[in-house]
Amino acid sequence: MRKAAGIGLSVVGLVVLIIGILLGTVWRPSTEISGETRPSGDGYVITAPGVMNLSGKTVHIRVAADGEEVRLATGYADDVAAYTSGYAHQTIQGVSAVDKLKVSSEAGKAPTGNANASDMWLVTKTDTGQLDVDYNVTLPGEEALIASTKSGAMPTVTLTWQRSTGPSLALPVSVVGIVVLLVGLLLLLLDAQAAADSARTISAARARHRARVDGADAQTTVMPKVGQNTEAAPKDEPAEETEERAYSVEENSDRAKPADEAADGADSTVSRNRAVAMTAGGLGAEILPASSRSDDFRQRPLDPAARLVINEQEAASGQASEPNAADTTPADTDGPAEQADVTDSAERAAIDAPIKKSTHSSTWWKLWGKKGGENA
């Protein structure tokens, strides 16, 4: 809106300024009224009453004749008319058009003698070729002129009046145009500054956004998938070595412990490495509801040593039947060999026994599968 207003005001102001300049130059009214008559033949040239003061009390009179003596006299209009009566003469009545005088002619005899020699004229002038006089009319409407030449031919007469044109509009119109033009330019400047500020603000916002995005990318850590090691083990390297290297920090810290604490932690480290191998690096804490491998962890084969069999009645009562020494070891044994045979036979029987969903379920499925299913 501001830009459109600025453009409109600038155009209007420029047009008004041009009009003001034209009013002061090309369209400026003329301060002069001028007319000329070029009669032919012999006689006098006179003016009608009131023509001398047609536009103000001052009139510029020019009488011209090629190479001849020209004569000019002014007097009362009645005296002039009486003097020229019966002689051929031309009377100036006023101005008919630009640079033209309105005249009327009367026939008569050719003039004789020198008109300027009469004593009834107010002012008389004589010159050769051309005569210029600025005459001030003292009795408006009552004075007239009479022009002639020595040879008697009618001279060329030019009358020029100064007129008042009133106050000129060129200056105020030009000032108004300049003011409107400056206002329009100011609006355009303000609009350009606002556009530049907006562009800087948008650029700064984009730069901050890029900085935040770059900072977020730099601070974001891409975690590996469950079971995926950060360093791929060599193809010919056993899985146990890869797992042991992943926990090298813990093992080094264990080595730094006293000898008695290192011995106690050795079994824990071996068990942890074994658990890593069993869960493909996931362990129990990494089985997340959103993991795509949840079903793989739930349905994978279990180590027989980690399987605990309970019957349906015990499951309903919430009491798990955990094997103990009293249940799995006969009361009377003949020795270590027989006890080992009995224990192995019990474990193989428990492992080989078919597990039916209607009567039995594994502890793993009860603890992890049920929870995973609820959270999934």
BADREN-599137 format. One record per atom (N, C-alpha, C, O): y, x, z. Coordinates in steps of 0.05 Angstrom, whole numbers, padded with zeros to 5 digits, always signed. Layout:
YXZ...
END
This chain:
-00024+00016+00000+00000+00000+00000+00025+00017+00000+00044+00012-00015+00025+00038+00017+00048+00055+00018+00052+00071-00007+00075+00075-00016+00030+00079-00019+00032+00093-00045+00044+00076-00066+00061+00084-00082+00034+00051-00068+00044+00032-00089+00074+00027-00085+00089+00026-00104+00082+00022-00059+00110+00018-00053+00127+00042-00061+00149+00039-00071+00117+00066-00055+00132+00090-00062+00135+00093-00092+00157+00100-00101+00114+00087-00107+00116+00089-00136+00136+00068-00146+00153+00075-00163+00134+00044-00136+00153+00023-00146+00182+00029-00139+00199+00026-00156+00187+00038-00115+00215+00045-00107+00225+00069-00123+00249+00069-00130+00208+00088-00128+00217+00111-00144+00225+00103-00172+00245+00112-00182+00209+00085-00184+00215+00077-00211+00241+00060-00211+00259+00065-00228+00244+00042-00192+00268+00025-00191+00293+00043-00186+00313+00039-00199+00291+00061-00167+00313+00079-00162+00321+00096-00185+00345+00100-00190+00301+00106-00200+00308+00121-00224+00322+00104-00245+00341+00114-00258+00313+00080-00249+00325+00062-00268+00354+00056-00260+00372+00057-00277+00358+00050-00235+00385+00044-00225+00404+00068-00228+00427+00065-00236+00393+00091-00222+00409+00116-00225+00417+00120-00254+00440+00128-00260+00399+00115-00273+00406+00118-00301+00427+00098-00309+00445+00105-00325+00425+00073-00299+00445+00053-00305+00473+00062-00295+00493+00058-00308+00473+00073-00271+00498+00082-00259+00511+00104-00276+00535+00105-00280+00494+00123-00286+00504+00144-00303+00515+00133-00329+00536+00141-00339+00501+00113-00341+00511+00101-00366+00537+00086-00361+00555+00086-00378+00540+00073-00338+00564+00058-00332+00588+00077-00330+00611+00070-00336+00583+00102-00322+00605+00121-00320+00610+00137-00345+00630+00151-00346+00593+00134-00365+00597+00150-00390+00597+00131-00414+00619+00123-00424+00574+00125-00424+00572+00110-00449+00583+00082-00446+00598+00073-00463+00576+00068-00425+00584+00041-00421+00611+00039-00406+00619+00017-00398+00624+00061-00402+00649+00060-00387+00670+00046-00404+00674+00053-00427+00683+00026-00393+00704+00011-00409+00728+00030-00415+00736+00046-00399+00738+00026-00438+00761+00042-00446+00786+00035-00431+00791+00012-00425+00801+00056-00424+00826+00051-00409+00850+00048-00428+00873+00046-00420+00844+00048-00454+00866+00046-00474+00861+00023-00493+00838+00016-00499+00883+00011-00502+00882-00008-00523+00900+00003-00546+00923+00009-00542+00887+00007-00568+00901+00020-00591+00897+00005-00616+00876-00007-00621+00918+00005-00633+00917-00008-00659+00935+00006-00679+00955+00018-00671+00929+00003-00704+00944+00017-00725+00948-00001-00749+00931-00018-00755+00971+00002-00763+00975-00012-00787+00985+00007-00809+01002+00025-00803+00975+00004-00833+00982+00021-00856+00993+00003-00878+00979-00003-00897+01017-00005-00876+01028-00023-00897+01035-00007-00923+01036+00018-00923+01039-00022-00944+01046-00009-00969+01072-00023-00980+01077-00046-00974+01087-00008-00995+01112-00019-01006+01136-00010-00990+01134+00005-00970+01158-00020-00998+01183-00013-00985+01190-00035-00964+01183-00059-00968+01204-00027-00943+01212-00046-00923+01212-00034-00895+01211-00009-00891+01214-00052-00875+01214-00043-00847+01188-00053-00834+01174-00071-00843+01182-00039-00812+01159-00048-00794+01171-00054-00767+01183-00037-00755+01168-00079-00758+01179-00087-00732+01157-00100-00715+01135-00105-00725+01163-00106-00690+01144-00119-00672+01156-00145-00663+01180-00149-00661+01137-00164-00658+01145-00190-00647+01152-00187-00618+01144-00168-00605+01167-00206-00606+01174-00205-00578+01148-00205-00561+01130-00221-00566+01147-00189-00541+01124-00187-00522+01103-00168-00530+01085-00162-00514+01102-00157-00555+01082-00139-00563+01086-00111-00550+01066-00097-00544+01110-00104-00545+01115-00078-00534+01103-00075-00506+01094-00053-00498+01102-00097-00491+01090-00097-00464+01064-00112-00464+01058-00127-00445+01048-00109-00484+01022-00124-00487+01003-00117-00464+00989-00135-00454+01002-00092-00455+00984-00084-00433+01000-00063-00416+00997-00039-00420+01016-00073-00399+01032-00056-00382+01060-00051-00395+01066-00061-00416+01076-00037-00380+01104-00033-00388+01107-00007-00405+01129-00002-00415+01085+00008-00408+01087+00033-00422+01071+00031-00448+01048+00022-00448+01083+00039-00470+01070+00039-00495+01075+00066-00510+01097+00076-00509+01054+00075-00522+01057+00100-00538+01060+00092-00567+01043+00078-00579+01082+00101-00579+01089+00094-00607+01087+00119-00624+01097+00140-00618+01072+00116-00647+01070+00137-00666+01078+00126-00694+01067+00106-00703+01098+00139-00706+01107+00132-00733+01102+00156-00751+01110+00178-00744+01088+00152-00773+01081+00174-00791+01085+00167-00820+01081+00144-00828+01092+00188-00835+01095+00185-00864+01093+00214-00875+01104+00233-00865+01077+00216-00896+01071+00243-00907+01097+00256-00919+01108+00246-00938+01105+00277-00906+01127+00294-00916+01154+00280-00917+01172+00289-00931+01157+00258-00902+01182+00244-00903+01195+00243-00875+01182+00248-00855+01220+00237-00876+01234+00233-00851+01229+00205-00841+01233+00186-00855+01219+00204-00816+01213+00178-00804+01233+00172-00783+01244+00190-00770+01240+00145-00780+01260+00137-00761+01249+00114-00744+01234+00097-00753+01257+00115-00718+01248+00095-00699+01271+00087-00682+01287+00103-00672+01273+00060-00678+01294+00049-00661+01283+00026-00645+01266+00011-00655+01293+00022-00621+01285+00000-00604+01310-00015-00595+01331-00004-00591+01306-00042-00593+01328-00058-00584+01318-00085-00576+01294-00090-00573+01336-00103-00572+01329-00130-00565+01315-00144-00590+01322-00138-00612+01296-00161-00584+01280-00173-00605+01298-00190-00624+01294-00190-00648+01318-00203-00613+01336-00219-00629+01352-00202-00648+01356-00208-00672+01362-00179-00638+01377-00161-00655+01360-00149-00677+01369-00146-00700+01335-00143-00671+01317-00132-00692+01312-00152-00713+01314-00146-00737+01306-00177-00705+01301-00198-00725+01325-00203-00742+01322-00208-00766+01349-00203-00730+01373-00208-00746+01378-00185-00765+01388-00190-00788+01373-00161-00757+01378-00138-00774+01360-00138-00799+01369-00132-00821+01334-00146-00796+01315-00145-00817+01314-00170-00834+01299-00172-00853+01330-00190-00827+01330-00215-00841+01339-00210-00870+01360-00198-00874+01324-00220-00889+01330-00217-00918+01318-00192-00930+01318-00189-00954+01307-00175-00914+01294-00150-00924+01264-00153-00922+01253-00168-00905+01250-00139-00939+01221-00139-00938+01212-00125-00912+01222-00103-00906+01195-00137-00897+01186-00124-00872+01158-00135-00863+01149-00156-00873+01146-00121-00846+01119-00128-00835+01122-00130-00805+01132-00111-00792+01112-00152-00793+01115-00157-00764+01088-00154-00751+01068-00166-00759+01088-00138-00730+01063-00134-00713+01062-00156-00693+01080-00158-00676+01040-00172-00694+01037-00195-00676+01019-00188-00651+01021-00202-00631+01003-00167-00653+00985-00161-00631+00962-00144-00641+00963-00130-00662+00939-00145-00626+00915-00130-00633+00894-00150-00642+00887-00168-00627+00883-00146-00666+00863-00164-00676+00835-00154-00671+00817-00170-00666+00831-00128-00673+00804-00116-00668+00809-00088-00659+00831-00079-00655+00786-00074-00655+00788-00047-00645+00802-00030-00666+00795-00030-00690+00823-00016-00657+00839+00001-00675+00853-00014-00697+00861-00002-00717+00856-00040-00694+00870-00055-00715+00892-00072-00702+00888-00084-00681+00915-00073-00715+00937-00089-00706+00938-00115-00723+00934-00114-00748+00945-00136-00711+00949-00162-00725+00978-00163-00735+00997-00161-00720+00981-00166-00761+01007-00165-00774+01012-00189-00792+00993-00203-00800+01038-00193-00798+01046-00213-00817+01069-00201-00834+01084-00185-00824+01070-00209-00860+01089-00196-00878+01109-00217-00889+01103-00241-00892+01133-00208-00894+01154-00224-00907+01166-00209-00930+01174-00185-00927+01169-00222-00952+01181-00209-00976+01211-00210-00974+01223-00226-00960+01223-00191-00988+01252-00189-00988+01261-00165-01004+01246-00153-01018+01286-00160-01002+01297-00137-01017+01291-00111-01003+01285-00111-00979+01291-00089-01017+01286-00063-01006+01308-00055-00988+01332-00061-00993+01302-00040-00966+01322-00032-00947+01342-00012-00959+01334+00004-00976+01366-00013-00950+01386+00007-00958+01400+00018-00933+01403+00005-00913+01408+00043-00935+01422+00056-00913+01403+00065-00891+01379+00063-00894+01415+00075-00870+01400+00085-00847+01402+00065-00824+01423+00060-00813+01378+00054-00816+01378+00034-00795+01386+00046-00768+01397+00032-00751+01380+00071-00765+01386+00083-00739+01416+00087-00734+01425+00093-00712+01432+00084-00755+01461+00088-00752+01474+00065-00738+01497+00068-00730+01460+00042-00734+01472+00019-00720+01475+00025-00691+01460+00040-00679+01495+00014-00679+01501+00018-00651+01489-00003-00632+01495-00004-00609+01472-00020-00643+01460-00041-00626+01432-00034-00616+01419-00051-00603+01423-00010-00621+01396-00003-00612+01397+00010-00584+01417+00022-00576+01375+00007-00570+01373+00019-00543+01366+00048-00545+01377+00065-00531+01346+00054-00562+01336+00082-00566+01332+00087-00595+01322+00069-00609+01339+00110-00604+01334+00118-00632+01321+00146-00633+01329+00164-00617+01301+00150-00651+01288+00175-00655+01284+00181-00684+01280+00162-00700+01286+00206-00692+01283+00214-00720+01267+00240-00721+01271+00258-00704+01248+00242-00740+01232+00266-00743+01220+00267-00771+01222+00247-00786+01208+00288-00778+01196+00291-00804+01166+00291-00802+01154+00305-00786+01154+00275-00819+01124+00273-00820+01112+00255-00799+01098+00236-00806+01118+00260-00773+01105+00243-00752+01123+00244-00728+01136+00264-00721+01124+00221-00714+01141+00218-00691+01125+00204-00669+01114+00183-00674+01124+00216-00645+01109+00205-00622+01129+00201-00599+01144+00219-00591+01128+00176-00588+01146+00169-00566+01130+00152-00545+01116+00133-00553+01133+00159-00520+01123+00143-00498+01146+00126-00488+01165+00136-00475+01145+00100-00493+01168+00083-00487+01161+00065-00464+01139+00053-00462+01180+00063-00445+01178+00047-00422+01195+00021-00426+01219+00023-00429+01181-00001-00426+01195-00027-00431+01209-00035-00405+01196-00038-00384+01235-00039-00407+01251-00047-00384+01254-00077-00382+01257-00088-00361+01254-00090-00406+01257-00120-00406+01233-00131-00421+01234-00136-00445+01211-00136-00407+01187-00147-00419+01192-00173-00434+01205-00191-00423+01182-00174-00459+01185-00199-00475+01211-00200-00490+01215-00219-00505+01228-00181-00486+01254-00183-00499+01260-00159-00517+01281-00158-00530+01242-00140-00518+01248-00116-00533+01229-00114-00557+01207-00125-00557+01238-00100-00578+01222-00096-00602+01230-00069-00615+01251-00057-00607+01214-00060-00634+01221-00035-00648+01224-00041-00677+01216-00062-00688+01237-00022-00690+01240-00022-00719+01235+00006-00729+01248+00025-00720+01216+00009-00749+01209+00035-00760+01214+00035-00790+01209+00015-00803+01223+00058-00800+01230+00060-00828+01229+00089-00836+01225+00107-00819+01232+00094-00862+01232+00121-00873+01258+00125-00888+01272+00106-00895+01264+00150-00894+01288+00156-00909+01287+00145-00937+01307+00137-00948+01262+00146-00949+01259+00136-00976+01258+00105-00977+01260+00094-00999+01255+00092-00955+01253+00063-00954+01225+00052-00954+01221+00028-00950+01204+00070-00957+01176+00060-00957+01168+00054-00928+01178+00066-00909+01150+00035-00925+01140+00028-00898+01122+00050-00887+01104+00059-00900+01128+00060-00862+01111+00081-00850+01086+00069-00837+01084+00045-00834+01068+00087-00829+01044+00079-00813+01053+00079-00784+01065+00098-00774+01046+00057-00770+01053+00054-00742+01028+00050-00725+01011+00034-00732+01026+00065-00703+01004+00063-00684+01015+00058-00656+01032+00072-00647+01004+00037-00644+01012+00030-00616+00988+00033-00597+00966+00024-00603+00994+00045-00575+00972+00050-00555+00982+00042-00528+01004+00051-00519+00966+00026-00513+00973+00017-00486+00952+00027-00466+00928+00029-00473+00960+00033-00443+00942+00040-00421+00936+00014-00405+00954-00002-00400+00911+00010-00398+00904-00014-00383+00888-00006-00359+00875+00015-00358+00889-00023-00339+00873-00019-00315+00846-00033-00317+00845-00057-00322+00825-00018-00313+00798-00029-00316+00786-00037-00289+00764-00046-00288+00801-00033-00267+00791-00040-00241+00772-00018-00231+00768+00002-00244+00761-00023-00208+00743-00003-00196+00718+00001-00213+00706-00019-00222+00710+00025-00217+00686+00031-00233+00661+00026-00216+00660+00034-00193+00641+00014-00228+00615+00010-00215+00596+00033-00218+00574+00032-00207+00604+00053-00233+00586+00075-00238+00578+00089-00212+00554+00095-00208+00597+00095-00195+00591+00110-00170+00574+00095-00151+00553+00105-00143+00581+00070-00143+00563+00056-00124+00535+00051-00135+00515+00053-00121+00534+00044-00161+00507+00039-00173+00491+00065-00172+00467+00064-00167+00503+00087-00178+00489+00113-00177+00480+00120-00149+00457+00130-00145+00497+00114-00129+00489+00120-00101+00465+00103-00093+00446+00112-00080+00466+00077-00100+00443+00059-00094+00418+00069-00107+00397+00070-00094+00420+00078-00132+00396+00088-00145+00385+00113-00132+00361+00116-00130+00403+00131-00123+00394+00155-00110+00380+00149-00084+00359+00160-00078+00392+00130-00068+00379+00123-00042+00352+00111-00046+00333+00118-00033+00350+00092-00065+00323+00079-00070+00303+00099-00080+00280+00099-00072+00312+00118-00097+00294+00138-00107+00284+00156-00084+00261+00164-00083+00303+00164-00066+00295+00181-00043+00275+00166-00025+00257+00179-00015+00280+00140-00020+00261+00125-00004+00233+00125-00016+00213+00128-00003+00232+00120-00042+00206+00120-00056+00193+00147-00054+00168+00148-00050+00208+00168-00058+00196+00195-00057+00186+00201-00028+00166+00214-00024+00201+00191-00008+00193+00195+00020+00167+00181+00025+00149+00192+00039+00164+00156+00015+00139+00142+00019+00115+00156+00006+00094+00158+00017+00120+00167-00018+00099+00182-00031+00092+00207-00016+00068+00214-00014+00112+00220-00004+00106+00244+00011+00090+00238+00036+00071+00252+00043+00098+00216+00050+00083+00208+00074+00054+00200+00067+00035+00207+00081+00051+00187+00044+00023+00180+00036+00007+00204+00029-00016+00206+00036+00020+00224+00016+00005+00249+00010-00002+00263+00036-00024+00274+00038+00016+00264+00056+00009+00277+00081-00013+00262+00096-00031+00275+00107-00012+00235+00095-00034+00220+00108-00060+00225+00094-00081+00228+00108-00060+00227+00068-00085+00232+00053-00096+00260+00060-00120+00264+00063-00077+00280+00062-00086+00307+00069-00097+00308+00098-00117+00321+00102-00084+00294+00117-00094+00293+00144-00122+00280+00145-00140+00289+00159-00125+00258+00130-00151+00244+00130-00172+00262+00118-00195+00263+00128-00165+00277+00097-00185+00295+00085-00192+00317+00104-00216+00325+00106-00172+00328+00119-00179+00349+00139-00196+00337+00161-00215+00351+00170-00191+00313+00170-00207+00301+00191-00236+00297+00182-00255+00303+00196-00239+00287+00157-00266+00282+00147-00280+00309+00144-00304+00311+00150-00266+00329+00134-00279+00356+00130-00287+00367+00157-00309+00378+00160-00270+00364+00178-00277+00374+00204-00301+00359+00216-00319+00371+00228-00301+00332+00212-00324+00317+00221-00350+00325+00208-00371+00328+00220-00349+00330+00181-00372+00339+00167-00381+00366+00177-00405+00372+00179-00362+00384+00182-00369+00411+00192-00382+00409+00219-00402+00422+00224-00371+00392+00237-00384+00388+00263-00412+00377+00260-00430+00385+00275-00415+00357+00242-00442+00346+00238-00461+00367+00228-00484+00369+00237-00452+00383+00208-00470+00405+00198-00477+00424+00221-00499+00434+00222-00457+00430+00238-00462+00449+00260-00482+00438+00279-00500+00452+00289-00480+00411+00285-00500+00399+00303-00527+00399+00291-00547+00404+00304-00528+00393+00264-00554+00393+00251-00567+00420+00251-00590+00424+00257-00550+00440+00244-00560+00468+00244-00569+00477+00272-00589+00490+00275-00553+00469+00292-00560+00476+00320-00586+00463+00328-00602+00474+00342-00589+00437+00320-00614+00423+00327-00638+00435+00314-00659+00438+00326-00634+00443+00288-00656+00457+00274-00663+00483+00287-00687+00490+00290-00642+00497+00297-00648+00523+00309-00661+00520+00336-00676+00538+00344-00655+00498+00351-00666+00494+00377-00692+00479+00378-00705+00477+00399-00699+00467+00355-00724+00451+00354-00748+00469+00351-00749+00486+00334-00768+00465+00368-00793+00480+00367-00815+00462+00356-00820+00440+00367-00828+00471+00335-00850+00456+00323-00875+00463+00337-00885+00486+00335-00886+00444+00352-00911+00450+00367-00935+00447+00349-00936+00429+00332-00954+00465+00352-00978+00463+00336-00995+00439+00343-00992+00427+00364-01012+00431+00324-01030+00409+00329-01049+00416+00351-01053+00439+00358-01061+00395+00362-01080+00399+00383-01104+00415+00372-01116+00407+00352-01110+00436+00386-01133+00453+00377-01125+00474+00357-01142+00490+00348-01099+00474+00348-01090+00494+00329-01077+00517+00343-01057+00513+00357-01088+00541+00340-01077+00565+00353-01052+00575+00337-01050+00571+00313-01033+00586+00352-01008+00596+00339-01014+00620+00322-01000+00625+00302-01034+00635+00328-01042+00658+00312-01071+00653+00302-01089+00650+00318-01074+00653+00276-01100+00649+00265-01118+00673+00270-01110+00696+00266-01142+00668+00279-01160+00689+00284-01172+00699+00258-01175+00683+00240-01179+00724+00257-01193+00734+00232-01218+00719+00227-01232+00709+00246-01225+00718+00202-01249+00702+00195-01274+00713+00208-01292+00697+00215-01276+00739+00211-01300+00751+00222-01298+00754+00252-01316+00766+00264-01278+00743+00266-01275+00746+00294-01287+00721+00308-01280+00699+00299-01303+00724+00328-01315+00701+00341-01294+00683+00354-01272+00693+00361-01301+00658+00358-01283+00640+00370-01277+00647+00399-01255+00643+00409-01297+00659+00413-01293+00666+00441-01271+00687+00443-01255+00686+00462-01270+00706+00424-01249+00727+00426-01222+00715+00421-01202+00722+00434-01220+00695+00402-01194+00682+00398-01185+00667+00422-01161+00668+00430-01203+00653+00435-01196+00638+00459-01188+00657+00482-01169+00651+00497-01203+00679+00485-01197+00698+00506-01169+00711+00501-01155+00716+00520-01162+00716+00476-01136+00728+00470-01114+00708+00476-01092+00716+00484-01119+00682+00471-01098+00662+00477-01092+00661+00507-01069+00654+00514-01111+00668+00523-01106+00668+00552-01105+00696+00563-01112+00701+00586-01096+00714+00547-01094+00742+00555-01074+00745+00578-01077+00763+00595-01053+00729+00578-01032+00731+00599-01044+00724+00625-01039+00738+00646-01061+00703+00626-01073+00695+00651-01093+00716+00660-01095+00722+00684-01108+00727+00641-01127+00747+00649-01113+00773+00659-01122+00785+00678-01091+00780+00646-01077+00804+00656-01066+00799+00683-01066+00817+00700-01056+00774+00688-01046+00768+00715-01069+00768+00735-01065+00776+00758-01092+00760+00726-01115+00761+00744-01123+00789+00751-01130+00795+00774-01120+00807+00731-01127+00835+00737-01108+00847+00756-01114+00866+00771-01083+00837+00756-01063+00849+00774-01067+00839+00802-01055+00851+00821-01084+00819+00807-01089+00809+00834-01106+00828+00850-01118+00846+00838-01107+00825+00874-01126+00842+00890-01155+00837+00881-01161+00818+00868-01171+00856+00888-01199+00856+00879-01213+00831+00889-01230+00819+00874-01208+00823+00913-01222+00800+00923-01214+00774+00910-01231+00756+00906-01187+00771+00902-01178+00747+00888-01187+00747+00859-01192+00726+00848-01188+00771+00846-01197+00773+00818-01226+00764+00816-01234+00752+00796-01242+00771+00836-01270+00763+00834-01273+00733+00836-01289+00721+00822-01256+00721+00853-01258+00691+00855-01248+00678+00830-01258+00656+00823-01228+00690+00816-01217+00677+00792-01232+00682+00767-01227+00670+00746-01252+00700+00768-01267+00706+00744-01283+00682+00735-01282+00675+00711-01296+00668+00754-01311+00644+00746-01293+00623+00735-01300+00608+00716-01268+00620+00747-01249+00600+00737-01241+00606+00708-01238+00588+00692-01236+00632+00702-01228+00639+00675-01250+00634+00655-01245+00623+00633-01274+00640+00663-01297+00635+00644-01300+00605+00640-01305+00596+00618-01297+00590+00661-01299+00561+00658-01277+00550+00641-01282+00532+00624-01253+00561+00644-01231+00551+00627-01235+00558+00598-01231+00541+00580-01245+00582+00593-01250+00589+00565-01272+00572+00553-01272+00564+00530-01291+00566+00570-01313+00548+00560-01302+00520+00554-01309+00507+00535-01284+00510+00572-01272+00484+00568-01255+00484+00543-01255+00464+00528-01241+00506+00537-01226+00508+00513-01244+00506+00488-01238+00492+00469-01266+00520+00490-01285+00519+00467-01297+00491+00464-01301+00482+00442-01302+00477+00486-01314+00451+00484-01294+00430+00473-01302+00412+00458-01269+00433+00480-01249+00413+00472-01232+00421+00448-01212+00409+00442-01241+00443+00435-01226+00453+00411-01197+00459+00418-01179+00454+00403-01193+00471+00442-01166+00478+00450-01150+00455+00461-01126+00459+00468-01161+00431+00463-01145+00408+00472-01145+00404+00502-01125+00396+00513-01168+00410+00515-01171+00404+00543-01166+00374+00548-01161+00359+00530-01169+00366+00573-01166+00337+00579-01137+00328+00578-01131+00305+00571-01118+00346+00585-01090+00338+00587-01078+00334+00560-01057+00321+00558-01090+00344+00539-01078+00341+00513-01090+00319+00496-01084+00316+00473-01107+00303+00508-01117+00279+00494-01096+00257+00498-01097+00242+00518-01078+00255+00479-01056+00237+00481-01063+00211+00467-01078+00211+00447-01051+00188+00475-01057+00163+00461-01048+00164+00432-01060+00151+00415-01027+00180+00426-01017+00180+00399-01031+00202+00382-01025+00205+00358-01050+00216+00393-01064+00237+00378-01083+00225+00358-01096+00205+00363-01082+00237+00334-01100+00227+00313-01129+00236+00317-01147+00227+00303-01133+00253+00337-01161+00263+00342-01173+00250+00367-01193+00260+00377-01161+00229+00377-01171+00217+00402-01200+00208+00399-01217+00212+00416-01205+00194+00376-01233+00185+00372-01252+00208+00370-01275+00206+00379-01243+00230+00357-01261+00254+00355-01268+00265+00382-01291+00272+00387-01248+00265+00400-01254+00275+00427-01272+00256+00443-01289+00265+00458-01268+00230+00439-01284+00211+00454-01313+00210+00444-01332+00207+00461-01317+00213+00418-01344+00209+00407-01359+00235+00401-01381+00234+00390-01347+00258+00408-01361+00283+00402-01385+00286+00421-01385+00274+00442-01405+00301+00413-01429+00306+00431-01420+00321+00456-01404+00339+00455-01432+00312+00479-01426+00325+00504-01447+00345+00512-01470+00344+00503-01438+00363+00528-01457+00383+00539-01476+00368+00558-01466+00354+00576-01502+00371+00555-01520+00357+00573-01515+00363+00602-01519+00346+00619-01505+00387+00608-01500+00394+00636-01477+00378+00648-01475+00374+00672-01459+00368+00630-01436+00353+00639-01441+00323+00639-01423+00308+00647-01465+00314+00631-01471+00285+00629-01482+00276+00656-01499+00289+00668-01472+00253+00665-01481+00241+00690-01490+00212+00683-01474+00196+00673-01515+00206+00689-01526+00180+00682-01525+00162+00707-01534+00170+00728-01515+00138+00703-01514+00118+00724-01526+00093+00713-01524+00087+00689-01538+00077+00730-01549+00052+00720-01528+00030+00722-01506+00034+00733-01534+00007+00711-01515-00015+00709-01508-00026+00736-01485-00033+00741-01528-00026+00755-01522-00037+00782-01503-00019+00796-01484-00028+00810-01507+00007+00794-01489+00026+00808-01461+00025+00796-01441+00028+00810-01460+00022+00769-01434+00021+00756-01419-00004+00765-01394-00003+00769-01433-00027+00769-01420-00051+00778-01410-00048+00806-01388-00058+00813-01425-00034+00823-01416-00031+00851-01396-00009+00854-01384-00006+00875-01392+00007+00832-01372+00029+00833-01382+00054+00846-01366+00071+00852-01408+00056+00851-01419+00079+00864-01435+00095+00843-01455+00085+00833-01427+00118+00837-01440+00135+00818-01463+00149+00831-01461+00158+00854-01485+00150+00816-01509+00164+00826-01507+00193+00818-01514+00200+00795-01498+00209+00836-01495+00237+00830-01520+00251+00839-01530+00248+00862-01531+00267+00822-01556+00282+00830-01549+00302+00851-01528+00316+00850-01567+00304+00871-01564+00324+00891-01590+00338+00896-01611+00333+00883-01589+00355+00914-01613+00372+00918-01636+00355+00929-01659+00360+00923-01629+00334+00945-01651+00317+00956-01664+00301+00935-01688+00296+00937-01648+00291+00914-01660+00273+00894-01674+00289+00873-01695+00280+00863-01665+00311+00865-01676+00326+00843-01696+00347+00850-01711+00357+00833-01697+00354+00876-01715+00375+00884-01737+00363+00902-01730+00350+00922-01762+00367+00895-01783+00356+00912-01781+00367+00940-01772+00389+00945-01791+00351+00959-01790+00359+00987-01808+00383+00992-01800+00402+01005-01832+00382+00980-01851+00404+00985-01855+00419+00960-01865+00408+00940-01848+00444+00959-01852+00461+00936-01868+00485+00944-01866+00495+00967-01882+00495+00925-01899+00518+00930-01883+00544+00927-01892+00565+00936-01860+00543+00914-01845+00568+00910-01823+00563+00891-01819+00541+00881-01808+00584+00886-01786+00582+00867-01794+00574+00839-01779+00559+00826-01816+00583+00830-01824+00576+00802-01830+00546+00800-01821+00534+00781-01844+00535+00820-01849+00506+00819-01824+00490+00821-01820+00470+00807-01805+00499+00839-01780+00485+00842-01764+00485+00816-01752+00465+00809-01764+00507+00801-01750+00509+00776-01762+00491+00755-01749+00479+00739-01790+00490+00756-01803+00473+00736-01796+00444+00741-01791+00429+00723-01796+00436+00767-01790+00408+00773-01761+00401+00765-01756+00380+00754-01743+00420+00771-01715+00415+00764-01711+00413+00734-01697+00395+00724-01723+00431+00718-01721+00430+00689-01733+00404+00678-01722+00392+00660-01756+00396+00690-01769+00372+00680-01750+00348+00685-01748+00330+00668-01737+00347+00709-01719+00324+00715-01695+00324+00696-01687+00302+00687-01684+00347+00691-01661+00348+00673-01668+00340+00645-01654+00326+00632-01692+00350+00635-01700+00343+00608-01706+00313+00606-01699+00300+00586-01718+00301+00627-01723+00273+00627-01697+00257+00626-01694+00237+00612-01677+00267+00642-01651+00253+00641-01637+00255+00615-01624+00236+00606-01639+00278+00602-01626+00282+00576-01640+00266+00554-01627+00254+00537-01667+00267+00554-01682+00253+00533-01683+00223+00536-01689+00209+00517-01676+00213+00559-01678+00184+00563-01658+00170+00546-01635+00179+00545-01665+00149+00532-01646+00133+00515-01626+00119+00532-01632+00107+00553-01602+00120+00523-01580+00107+00537-01572+00082+00522-01564+00084+00499-01574+00061+00534-01567+00035+00522-01540+00026+00532-01534+00028+00556-01525+00015+00514-01498+00005+00522-01500-00018+00541-01481-00022+00557-01522-00033+00540-01524-00056+00557-01530-00048+00586-01524-00064+00604-01542-00024+00591-01551-00017+00617-01538+00009+00627-01535+00012+00652-01530+00027+00610-01519+00052+00619-01494+00059+00604-01490+00049+00582-01477+00077+00615-01454+00088+00601-01448+00115+00613-01455+00120+00637-01437+00132+00598-01431+00159+00607-01406+00160+00624-01388+00144+00621-01405+00179+00642-01381+00183+00658-01357+00189+00641-01335+00180+00646-01361+00206+00620-01339+00212+00601-01327+00187+00589-01303+00184+00588-01345+00170+00579-01335+00146+00566-01321+00128+00586-01301+00115+00580-01333+00127+00610-01321+00109+00631-01293+00119+00639-01274+00103+00641-01291+00145+00643-01265+00156+00652-01245+00160+00630-01222+00151+00633-01254+00172+00608-01235+00179+00587-01234+00158+00565-01212+00151+00556-01257+00148+00557-01257+00129+00535-01243+00103+00542-01227+00093+00526-01248+00093+00567-01235+00068+00575-01205+00071+00577-01190+00054+00568-01197+00094+00590-01168+00099+00592-01155+00103+00566-01133+00094+00560-01169+00118+00548-01158+00123+00522-01155+00097+00506-01136+00093+00492-01175+00080+00509-01174+00054+00495-01151+00036+00505-01138+00022+00490-01147+00037+00532-01125+00021+00543-01098+00031+00534-01080+00016+00529-01096+00058+00533-01070+00070+00526-01065+00070+00497-01042+00072+00488-01086+00068+00481-01083+00071+00452-01067+00047+00441-01062+00045+00417
END
